[in-house]
C-alpha cells in the first residue's frame, strides 16, 4: 500500500484519488467567479464531495496563462474562511498557493496539504513545510510566470527536463528532513508547455515514475484539450475525463479535476475491468 502522509490523513494511493478543484477566485480560466465568495465556495466543496471527490484543493489566486498575482492579504481573505469551515467536512484539504505566508496561515488552521505550482522555491517555503513535520506536499513543474509562460515554451526534451527539475526539488526537501511519504510530484500540464509538450508528458508519463514518488496530474479543461477537440473551455468535459483516465492508466495516483462525478464514474468502470 502506498500512502501519502498528510496533516490529518494517510491517503491510500493504491486506488487513484480524485482531487476536486475549488477556485475561490474571480478570474480562473474555467470557473472564475462561480465560487468566489466563501458561501459559494463551501457549497461547491460539499457538492464535489457528494460527487465522490476524495480530497479538495482550495486556491485563492488564478494561475491561468496571462494572469497577474494577487496580494497576500487578498489571497488569505479568499482561502482562510473556506479552509476554516471545510475542515469539518472530514476530507483532506489542500491549499493551492506559492506564497509562504499563505502556506503558514493555512497550516495553522490545520490544512492537510500544500500544493505549490512553484515547487517550494520561494524563500522560506521549504523550511516552513519541513518544520511543520506532517503536512502533505505537492511539487509542480512550471517554466516562467503565468503572465508569460505560454508565449514561447521550448525544451530539448520536455520529459527529461521536467524530471530533472522535479528530482532536484524532491532531493532539496529530503535534504531538509522531509519524509518522502509526504511528497507527490506534478509535471505541470499547461504551465510553460506547448500542446506537443503536454502530449509528450502524457505519452511518456511512466518515465517520471523513476523519481520514486506518486504523480498528481491536472489535465482538467486545459487549453491543450481545446486545441485537440476545438471545444471551448466549458465544453471539454469528455476530453478532460479521457485525459484523466489516460493519466491514471499511465500511473497517475491523483487526478485534479473540475468535473468530479464524471471522472469518478469513468474510474469506476476502469477499475471494474482491472
N, C-alpha and C positions, 0 to 999 in steps of 0.2 A: 504494500500500500504506500503510495506517495502522498505525503501530507504537506500542505502549505501552512506553516505555522504563523498565526496572526495574533493580534492582541487578545481576543476573546475566544477564537475558534481555531481548531486544527482542521483545515479544509481537506477533505478526501478527494484527491485528484485522479483516483482510479476511474471515476466517472467524469466525463467532460462537464465543466461548470459553465453556467450561463450568467454573465455579469450584465445586469441591466443598467443602462445609461440614464442618469438623472442630471440634465443640464439646467442649472439654476442661473440661466443667462438670457439676455435679450437678443443675442446675436450668434448663437451656434449655427453651423451650416445647415443642419437638418431641422431641428425643432426649436430654434431660438425664439424665446418669448412665450412659448406654450406653458412652461413650468417655472417662470421667472420669479414668482412670489413664493414665499415659504409655504403657504397653504397649498398652492397648486403643485409644488414640488413634492410635498408629503402625500397628496392624493396620488400623484404619479408613482411614488415609491410603493404605495400599497397596491396599486394596480399591477405593477411589474411583479410583485411578489405573488399576487393571485394568479398571474400568468405562468408562474413557475421559475422566476429568477432565483438563483442560488445566492447571489450577492449583489450589492448595489454600489455603483460608482458615482459619487456626487462631486460635481465640478461647478465652480463659480466664475470661470474665465474661458471664453471661447479661444480655441487654438486652431480654428479653421484657417486655410490659406488666406492671407491678406488681413487677418485680424490684428488689432492693436492690444497691448497689455492693459489690464486694469490695475488700479491701486490695491495695495494690501488691504486697506480698510474696506474697500468695496467688496473685494473677494471674501473677506471674513464675514461681512454683513450678509452676504448671499448664502454661504455654506454652513456657518455655525448653527443657526437656528434649525436648519434641516437635520443636521447631524444630531443635535441635542435631542430632538424628538424621535428620529428614526432609530436611535439606539434601542428603543423599546420594542422594535419590530422583530427582534430575535434573529436577525441575519447579519452576516458580515458586512461591514460598511467600509468603503474605500473613499479616500479623498483624492481627487484628481487635481493636483497642484504642483507647481515647480517653485513655490515660494517657501523658504524655511519658516517664516513667521506663521504662515497659514498651516503648515505641517504641525508646528508646535502647538498651536491653539486647538487644532483638530485632535491631535494625540492627547492633549489634556482633557478633552471631552470623552475620550475613550474610543476614537475611531480605530478600526482594525488594520487598515492597510493604507500605505502611502503609495499612490500611483503617479509617477513623475515622468512627464514627457522628456525632461532633460536629464534623466538617469542620475539624479542627485549630484549634479555638477555645481550647483550654486554653493558659494562659500558657507560652510557650517552645516549644510544639509546631510552629508554622510555621517558626521559626528552626532547630529541630532538623532537620527534613526538608530545609530549604534548605541547611544546612551539609553534610548528607550528600552532596548533589550528584548522586545517581544513583537513589535508590530510587523505585519507583512509588508513586503516591498515589491513594487513592480518597476523595473528599469527599462526605459524605452529608448530606442534609437531615433534620433531626429537630426537632420542636417540643416543648419540655418535657423532662422526665426520664422514664425508664422507669416510675418509680413512679406518675406521674400523667398521662402524656402522652395516654392514651386516654379520659380522663374526659369532656371536652367539647371536642374539637378543632373549631376554627372558622376559616374563611378566607372572604374575599370572593371570591377567585379562586385556588384552590389551585395551579393550574399556573403562573400568573403569579408568585405569591409564592414558590413553590419555585424557580422560575427566577431570580428576583431574588436570593434568598439564595445559591444556588449560583454565580451570576455574580459576586457580591461576594466570596465566598470564593476563587474562581478568581483574580480580579484581585489579591486580597491576596497570594496565593502568587507570581503572576507579578511583582508588585512587589518581592518579595524575591529575584528572580532565578531562581526555579524554572522550568525549561523546561516549556512547555505539553505536550510529548510525554510527560511523566512523569505527567500528571493525567487521571483519569477521574472522572465525576460520577454520583452515585446519588440519585434523588429520594426514597428512603427510604419505600418502601411499608410501611404499617402503623406508622410512627413518628410519632405525633401526627396521625393522619388517620382519618377515618371510612371506612366501606365506600364511600360515594359519592365521597369524595375520592380514594381509591385507584383507583377505576374511571375517574374523570376523568383521572387521571395516565396511565392506560393509553390511554384514548381519544385524548388529546391529546399523547401522548408525543413525537411528532415536533416539537412546538413547542420542546421543550428542546434540540433539535439546533442551534437558533440560538446556543446558548452556545459552539459550536465544539469541544466535546470529546466523546469517546466516552462512552456511557452504560452503567452497570452496573445491572442490575435484580435485586432479590431478592423474588420472589413465593412462593417455595417454602413450602408448607404454612401460609401466613399465614391469620389469622382471617377475613379478607375472603372467602377461598375457602370457608371453613367456613360463613360466613353465606349465601353463594350456593347452596351444594350441600346444606347440612345435615349435612355429614360431620364426624366427629371428626378430630383432628389427624393421627392415623395412618392415616386413610382418604382423604387428599387428594392421593394421587399423580396420578390422572388430571387433576384440576383444576390441580395445580401444573405439570404438563407443558404443559397447554393455555395457561396464563398465560405460561410461559416462551416458548413458541412465538409467541404473540401479541406479546410484548415484542420478540422478535427481528424479527418482521415489521414492527414499528413502529420499527426501527432500533437496538435494543439491541446493543451489541458484546460484552457479557459477561453471562451469567446465573449467579446464585449459587444453588445448589440442594443439596438433600439427596439427591435421587434421581437420581444421575448417569447410570446406564445407560439409564433410560427417556428422560431428556432428550436424551442423545446420539443415541439411535435416532430420536427424533422430529425432531431437527435434520438427521439424515442423509436422511430422507425429504423434508424441506423443501428441502434443498439439491439433491436429485435432480431436482426439477421446476423449479429456478430457472434 
